[in-house]
Amino acid sequence: MSRTPTKPTATTVKHATLDLLRAFGIRKVFGNPGSTELPFLSDWPDDIDYVLGLQEAAVIGMADGYAQATRNASFVNLHSAAGVGNALGNIYNAYRNQTPLVITAGQQARSIMPLQAFLYAERASEFPRPYVKFSVEPARPEDVPTAIARAYYVAMQPPCGPTFVSVPIDDWTHQTQPVEARNVSRELGPDASAMQALVAALASSQRPALVIGPAVDRAQAVDLAVRVAEKAKAAVWVSPFSARCSFPERHPQFAGFLHASPGQLSSALRDHDVVVVIGAPVFTFHVEGHAEIFDGATALFQITDDPTAAAVTPHGTSIIATMKPALAMLIDLLPDTKRAVPTGRALPPAPQAAEPIPVEYLLHALSIAMPDDAVLVEEAPSHRPAMQKFMPMRGQDSFCTMASGGLGFGLPAAVGTALGRPGIRTVCLIGDGSAMYSIQALWTAAQRKLPLTVVVINNSGYGAMRSFSQVMQVRNVPGLDLPGIDFVAIAQGMGCDAVRVSQSSELAGALKRGLAFEGTSLIEVMVDSAVPLLYAHKS
């Protein structure tokens, strides 16, 4: 005898959404509340942590860091169009970082939207585009949970990224049917014939190179990348502007970091007859120039989980696949080789103390002082070449920065990382100019006593812009100097422990104390303001 299916008990849009979050393993909601979000936030449940940020850009940055740390989408609740507008810079960062976020924003009540009411968002779903993978304002209140479920699945599908749902204020209390969370697979296997062609090219190569990108670390596949490199006996380079550490930088086959200059990148790879780019674009450039690497003398292959990256690649063969199945197949298919193991880069000698403090001396001292399991979140772009010399990263989950080049990500992302990895020390290395974009994030860290140490490199200006003014041979550029900012006072005013270091002899003690502090600490280091050069140029 057949049984009639039981109809699910109706619930409210709000409770159906909260149940979805629980089913998706989302236990924190990041936000800055406004009037159009109050029905969602009322009678907030004890089992979901509301993480308050003091400005929407900081909220998105914290959610970004948390999602990268936990490898699950973060849920964000913003305030109408104004809140989305404040957040757009870091939404763009999250898009370029390929970070999964489900972003919701309040909207005015449906009944008064035709009157263009106060806080009304016109064409709300179009506002964050094109820097979200999916964007919608549901046609009916009862469709909101289904839209949020879809937003989660799209956000988590490689290449991951932010999604957006606009929710009118009166939708949360409407009745709807509960939405059941589903399992959606996220791995994509590579084409077997394309992989055989790649293996054949590597097998016949005399001087192969791997260019490893951030998708490898995002996929927790660094160990697989190491095994591929060792079996292929290939030199290993890091892709330009890689936002994560996807290969141990003290490994004997590690050759170094590729420049974002077409000429310098081509020169670095010139001696390799086969180049395999894994988990990165081919290639991300920042300045103009002739890219000799595309002239055809070098066989180029790419493995990417991003179809767009495959479509824009100008030369060679692209294989669309997620990292784990592709790297595992490479390990299985690669034959043993009699090639000699390539020699990696040689690290420079330790820098010497001087006054004012050289940035290189600070970076080397920080590298020594950091706990072995610490994670570094960085936003000091003018000092990245020095970091790459004096702060070799260990590999998986050791390093994170912004992929976009837009400032305002680093400090809140470090707060989110500390939330996502509460048992280890997070270190935020940030320039003075970068720090001021989202300085409000310090308050959230201090309130929660997060294990976070912020090291502010204070050279009293925008160092990257000073460098580029030299590269581009332009003079008398206004707005590059930032005198008179007291980061110690700012941090103490938000509840952090803080100290300023202006002498090399003070540095080791300050770092030891700050890294051991039970809570959030800030160390402002006054450094030499000499301009580092990001690219070679003709004078």
Buried (B, 14 or more C-beta within 10 A) or exposed (E): EEEEEEEEEEBBBBBBBBBBBBBBEBEBBBBBBBEBBEBBBEEEEEEBEEBBBBBBBBBBBBBBBBBBBBBBBBBBBBBBBBBBBBBBBBBBBBBBBBBBBBBBBBBBBBEBBEEEEEBBBEEBBEBBEEBBBBBBBBEEBBBBBBBBBBBBBBBBBBBBBBBBBBBBBBBBBBEBBBBEBEEEEEEBBBEEEBBEBBBEBBBEBEBBBBBBBBBBBBBEBBEBBBBBBBBBBBBBBBBBBBBBBBBBBEBEBBBBBBBBBBBBBBBBBEEBBBBBBBBBBBBBBBBEEEBBBBEEEBBBBBBBBBEEBBEEBEBBBBBBBBBBBBBBBBBEBBEEBEBEEBEBBEEEEEBEBEEBBBBBBBBBBBBEBBEEEBBBBBBBBBBBBBBBBBBBBBBBBBBBBBBBBBBBBBBBBBBBBBBBBEEBBBBBBBBBBBBBBBBBBBBBBBBBEBBBBBBBBBBBBBBBBBBBBBBEEEEEEEEBEBEEBEBBEBBBEBBBBBBBBBEBEBBBEBBEBBBEBEBBBBBBBBBBBEBBEBBEBEE
